[in-house]
Amino acid sequence: MGLDTILAAIAAGSAIGLVLALVGGGGSILAVPLLVYVVGVSSPHAAIGTAAVAVALNAASSLAGHARNGNVKWPCAVTFALAGVLGAALGAEAGKAMDGQRLLALFGALMVLVGLSMLRPRKTADNPDVRLERRTASVLLPRLVPTGFGVGLLAGFFGIGGGFLIVPGLVMATRMPLRIAVGTSLVVVTALGLTTATSYALSGYVDWVLVGLMVVGGMIGALVGIPLGKRLASHKRAMELGFAALVIAIGGYVILRGLA
C-alpha cells in the first residue's frame, strides 16, 4: 500500500469523523464514494463492507463525547437500535446479492434523495425531557420500532450508518431536541454499522488495513468536530444546507459513474 493510499484513507476517515461529530449523520454516505473514487477501492462491495466497519467505529468514537455531555437518551437509542439491527441484517444480505455497479448507481440515487430531504426545514422539537419508560411505552414503542426497522433495512442494503435518516426519525418519533437526537443517533449508527460490517466481513468484503487508517482519521475528525460543533451551533442550519448540496453533487457523480 503506497503513501498516497495511506494518506487518502486517513483523510477520508477524518472527513467522516468530522461530519458525524458536526451533524450526527451523513459521514457514512460519503464513505463509499470516498473509498471508491479517492482511496481507489475497486470493488463496490468491498468499499461498502470497509466503510461499514470504519463508520461504526468512528460513530462510537464520537458517541463517547456526546454521552459525556448528556446528549444521549439511552432507552430510546437501544430500542431504535435493536429494531434497526434486524432490518440491517436483512438489508445487507440483499445488498450483497446485487451487482456491484448497479448497487453503486442506486447508492448515488439515495444520496441525491437524502440531500434533497435535508434541504427541507426541520420543525423544532418541543420535548427535551422525553423518556422511554413504562408510562410512555405505549406511545413511543409503536413509533420507535417500525422507524428503526425501516432505517436499518436501508442502512444494511447500502452499507451505511444511516445517521441522516436516524436523526429525523428520532425527532419524528419522540420530539426530542435536535442536539439530543444527534447524540442518540450515534448509538444506532454504531449498532447498524457493526451489523452490516459483520455480514460483509463474513463474505470477505472488508479491507482491515483501510479500516484502521480510516479509524485513525475518524478520531482526528471527531476531536476537531465536537468542539467546532459547539462554536457553530448557531449556524447549524447553514452547515446542513451546505452538506446537503455536497451530498447531491456527489450523488449525481456516483450515478453517472455507476451507470457508465
N, C-alpha and C positions, 0 to 999 in steps of 0.2 A: 504494500500500500504506500503510495507516494505521499510526499509532504502536502501537495495540493489537495489531495483527497482528505487527509487528516484535518487540515485547516478548514476545508469546506464543511466537513461533518461537525466540527466544533462550532463553527459559525451558524450552521443550521440548528443545532441544539440550543444555542444562545437565543436565536430568534424565537424558537418555540417557547422556551422558558420565560422570555420577556413578555410575549403576548399572553401566555397563561396567567402570569402574575398581574398584568395590567387589566385584562378584560375577562379573565376566568374561563376562556374558551377561545377556540379559533386557532390556537397553536398547532393542534393536531391536523387541521385541514390544510395547513401549509407544509406539514412534514413530508407527505408523499411527493408532492411536486418538487420540494427541495432535494429529496433523496434521488429522484429520477433525473432532474434537469440540472442540478447544481453539483451534487456529490457524484452522480454518474452511475447509480444502480440500474442495471439493465432490465431486470425483471420487475414488472409492476407488483406481482405477488410478494416478492422479496422486499420491495420498498414498503408495502403495506404492513408486513409482519414486523420488519425492523422498526418502522415508525410507531407501531402499536406499543412495543416494549419501551422505546425511548419516551414516548408521550406519557405513558403510565408512571414511569419513574420520575420524570420531570414534574408531573402533576403532584406526586407525593412530596416532592421537594418544596413546591410552592404551598402545598397544604399545611406544612408544618408552621410556616409563618402566619397564615390566616388563622390557624387553630389557636396559636398563642395570642392573637388579637381578639379572640372570641367571636370570629365570624363564621362559625360552623354550627348548624343545627343538626346534631348527630342522629337523632331518631329519624328525622325526615330523610337525611342523607343515606342512612343504612337501608331504609325501606325502598327508596328510589333505586339504590344500587342493586339490591337483591333482585328486584323485578328486571332491571336492566341487564344483569348478568345472564339471565335466562335468554333474553332477546339477543344479546351479543353472541352467545354460543351458537344459536340457530343461524344468525346472520353471517357469522364467519364461515360456516360450512357452505352456505350458498355462495358467498363471495369467492371462495377457493375453487368452486366448480365452474366459474365463468371465465371465458377467455380474457387474458390479461389486458389487451389493448381495449377491448370493449368495456372492461371494468374501469379502465383509466378514463375513457370518454364519459361514462356515467358519473365518475367521480368529479370530473370537471363541471358537468351539468349541476350536480349537487352544490358545488362551490358557488356557481352563479346564483342558484336559488337562495342559498344561505345569505350571500352578500346582499341580494335584493331585500330579503326579510329583515336584515339588520338596518336597512335604511328607514324602515317604518319606526316612528316614535313609540317608545315604550311608556305605558302608563305607570305612574308611581305606585309602588306597593304601599299598603297602609296598615300592615300588621307585623311590626317588628318583634312582638312577643309570641309569635305563633309557636305552638308546641304540639308534637305528636304524642298524645297520651290517651289513657282510657276514655277520657271525657270528649276528646276531639277526633278519636279514631274513625268513628262512623262517617265523619265528613271528609277527613283528609285521606284515608286509605283508598277510597274509590277514585280519588284524583291522582294520587302519587303512583299507585301500582300500574295502571294502564299506560300512563305517560312514560314511566320508567321503562316499561317493556318495549314500547314503540321506539324510544330513543336508543335503547340497547340494540334493537334489531338493525337499525341504520348504522350504528357505530360498529357492530360486528361485521356487517356486509362490506363497509367501506374501509374498515381498519382504522377508525378514527376514535378519539376520546369522546367526542360528542358534546363538549362543553358549550358550544354555541347553540345547541338545542336544549341542553340541560338547564342552563340559566333561565331562559324564558319559560321552560316547563315548570321549574320550581316556583317561579314568581306566579305563574298562572294557577298552579295547584294550591299554593299556600299563602299567596300575597305577602311573602317575606320581602324585605327591602333588597335592592339590587346588590349592595355590598355583601349582605349575608348570603344571597344566592350565589354570588361568585365564590365565596369561601366554601360553601356547602357543596357546590358543583364539583370541586376538586376531589372530594371523596368518591363521587360517582365516576369521574373521569379516570381515576386510578383503578377502580374496580373493573370498569368496562375495558380499559386498555389492557389490563392483565388477562382478562378472559379472552379477548381477541388474540393477544400475543401468544398465549398458551396454545390456542388452536393452530396458529400459523407455525409456531416453533415445532410442534409435533409433526408438522408436514415438511420441516426443513427450510422454512421461508424466513429465517431470522439471521442476520449478519451480526454476531455478537460483538465484534470489534467496533463496528459502526455504532452499535448501541452504547458502548462505553464512552466513545468520543462525544456522542450527542448528549449523553447524561452530564458529562463534564461541562459542555457548553450550556446545557439547560440550567445547571446550578449557577453559572455566571449570570445568565439571563434573569433568573429568579432573584438573585441578590440585588441586581440593578432595578428590576421591575417593581418589587414590593414597595420600597421607599419612594420610587418615582411615581407609582400609582397614587400614593398619599398626596404628593405635591400637585399632581394633575387631576385630583378628584373633581375639581370644579369644571374641568374641561373633558370629562369622561365621554360626553356625547360626541364631541368633536373627534376624539380618538376612535370611537366606534364607527363613525361615518368614514373616516379615513381608512380604517381597516376593512370596512365593507367594500369600498372602492377597489382596494388591493385584491381582496378575495375574488371579486367579479372579474377583474382583469386577468388574474392568474387562471381562474376557471375557464375563461374563454380560450386562453392559450392551451390549456390541458386538453380541452375538447378538440381543438384543431390538430394537436399532435396525436391524440388518441385515434381520431378518425383517419389521419394520414398513415 
